[in-house]
Amino acid sequence: MLSRIIPVFTATLFAAGCATTEVPSLPAPDGALTANQLVSLMSGATMSGNSTQTAGATFSQSYDAIPERKTKGKASGIWNPPGGAQSSYSVSWRLKGDQWCEKWDGGGACWHVVPLSGANYQFYRDGAPISETWKIDSPNPGPLRLSPEEIKAELTNNQINAGTWEYKGSGGNESGTFTTHACADGTRHRSIDDKPFTQGTWTFKGDKMCSTDQGKQRCYGVWKHADGSFSTYRKTEGGEVTSISSVQGVSEKCST
């Protein structure tokens, strides 16, 4: 059965010539899931979508529940070629750092996975997004990247957002706490590590939220997690800055 599946499913979904999952690790794209998040997402999930190279072909691939700390397993799927008979197949999967890898007879691939909206996810291979986005129906959905409209509804308009931040880069690692008040009129009040508040502004650039403080603009993507917390990510010249936060309540600073 697999000999029929390979040419039309796995080999056509992904670029030819990859005979092993042992590929060099690449920097993860913004918002990529970690290894633990990937296991949680794929446990008991069904992944489906369109073939990246066979027009009109679709697939649906199911994963069993994944026990804690398990890093490899198998999945089964159904391939629907255009105008042809449905057929079944199987693949093996494993984790490679923060990449999800799958292998089939004569080939394999590793991907970083980035949540989009709803149950849609973007897979990245060799640092580039594949041509189709795929749907993952999961009992344990990963964090979802927020659109500007969703960021407005969740984090701005007179709300207090507080949490922790972390920097990793050439200048060493640093971390601390922060509190921000993002007001409906576009003003923003920020305190880092319990220091006095400074006032700036906030706006959007594309799908990123940007803040301007003391003439310096910083833009970052925003994700919401299943527990209601939020994370942000932005690159700097020497590294990257991430944060984890939650909404604390109505801002008293925005009403003054």
N, C-alpha and C positions, 0 to 999 in steps of 0.2 A: 504493500500500500504506500509506504513512504517513497518508493521510487517514482510513483505517480505524483506525489505531493511536492517533492523537491523542486521540479522545474516550474510548477505553476504557483506555488505558495511561497516557500521560504526564499528560494533563489530569486524570485521575481520581486519580492517585497524589499529586498535589501541588495546592495551593490554586489556584483559578482566578484569572486576571487578571494573572499575571506574564508579560509578553511579552518580557522580556529578563533576562539574567543580571546586569545592572548594578544590583546592589542595595547599599545601604550596608553597610559592614563592621561587624559586631557583635563584642563581646567573645567570645572562644572559651569554650565550657563547659569545666569541669574535665576534664582528660585528653584534650582534642581533639588529633588528629594534626596535625603540621606539614605544610607543603607537600611536603617531601622524603619524609616518611613516607607521605603519601597516594600519591605516585607509586610508591614501592616496593610498597605494599600492592596497588594496582590493576593493576600490571604483570603481564599474563598471568593475571589473576584472573577469576573468575565470581561475579557478584552475583545473588542470588535472594531471593525472599520473597513476601509477600502484598501485594496492593494495599491502600493506605490507605483507599480509598473504595468500591471495587467488591467486595462480599462474595463470597468464594469464588474470586476471580481471583488468579492467580499469574504471576510473570515470572521469567526467567533471562536475564541480560545478560552478555556476554563482552567482554573487553578484550584487545587484542594486547599483546605485550611493549612496554614504553615505554622508549625510549632515554634515557640520562642527559641531563638538562637540557631534555628536551622538556616543554612545558607545555600542549599541546593535542593532541587526536586524535579518533578516532571509536570507537564501540562498536556491536555488533549484539546483538539479543535476540529472545527468543521470548515471546509473550504468550499466556496460557491463560485465556480468559474462562470463567466458569461455564456449562456446558452448550453452549458454542459451539466453533467451529473454531479451532485453533491458528493464529497468524499471526506473521510476522516484522516487525521494525522496526529502525531505526538512529537513533542520537543522536550528537551531537558533545559532547566534554567539554573542559574547560580548568581551569586553576588560577586562583583569584582570592585572592591572599594565601594564607592557610591554609584556604581553602574549596575544596571540589570542586564544580564547576559543570557542569551539563549543559543542552543546548539542543535543542529539537525544533521542528518547523514550527509557529510561532505561540506558542511558550512556552519557558520555561526556569526553572531554579532553582539556587541555591547552598546548600551545606550544610557545616557542621562535622561531623566524624565522630569518634565516641568509641568505642573498643574496649570490649566487654563480656566475657563469658566465651566460651571456645571460639572459633568463627568468627563470632560474632554481633557486630553493630555497631549503635550508635544514631546515627541521622542527626538533626541539628538544623537547622531552617530558621527564619530570623528569630529566633534565640535560643531556640526552643522545640523539644522533641523531637517528631518525627513519630509517628503512632500505632502504627506497626509497627517492630519491629527486623528488620534484614535480615542475611542471611548472606553473607559474602565468603570464598570458597575461594581462597586466594592462595598462590603458592609463596614469598612473602615476607611472612608475616603481621606485622601491626603489634603494638605492645605490648598486653598484656592486663591489664585491671584486676583486681586480686586481691580475693577475698572475705576476710572476717575469718579463716575457716578456712585459706585459702591463705596469708595473711599470717603466721599462727601457724606454719605448716609451713615457710615460706621464711625468715622474718626473726627469729623469736623462739626462746625456749626454749634459752638459753645459747649464742647465736651473737654474733659480732662483725660489725657492719655499718659500713662506712666509705666515705667518698666526699667529694663537694663539694656546696656549697649556693650558691644565688644569690637575692638579693632585688632586685626591681624595683618601684619605686613612687615616691610623692611625696617620700619622703625621700632619693631618689637611688638609685643602684645599688651593691650590695655583694655580695661573694662570699667564700668561705672553704672550710675543710675541717671535717669532723666525724668522730667515731667514737662509736658507741653499742654498749652491751651490753644486750640485752633478755633478761631472765631468766625462767625458768619460773614463779617465784613472783610475777611482776608488778612486780618492781623493774627499774629502768633506770639505767644509768650512762652519762653523756654527757660528751664533751669537744669543745669548739669551738676550732678553730685551735690545737690542741696545748696548750691550757690544762689545768689540773688537772681531773680528773673530778668531776662533781657527781652526786648520787644523786636519782632521782625515781621515778616509777611509769609504767606503760603499761597501757592498756586499750582497749576499742573503744566507739565510739558510732555505731550504725548500721553502715554499710559503711566507716567511717573508723577508722584507728588514731589514738589520742590519747596524748600524753605530758604528764605534769605535772611541772614542775620549778620549785622555789621558789614554789609556789602558783599558777603560771600554766599553764593547759591549752592545748595546741595540737593540732588534729585535722587529718588530711590523708589523701587518697586515695593508694593505692599501685599502681603498674603494674610489670609485669615485661616486659623486652624480650627479643627473640630471642637476643641474645648473653649472656643470663643476668644482666644488670645490672637494677637497679631504679630507678624514679624516683618521687618524691612531689610533691604539689602541695597548697598551701593558700593561701587568701586571707587578707589582713590588712586592717586598716582603711584603710591607705594604699597597698596594692599586693599583691604575690604573692610567695611563696617556693617555689622548686623545688629538687630535689636529684637527683643521680645517684650511685648507690652500688653496692657489691657485698658479698657475704658473705665475710669474711676467714677464718673458722674458728670453732673452739670457744672460748667465753669463759672466761677464767680468773677473771674478777671474779664470775661467777655461782656459782662453786663455793666462794667464800670466805664 
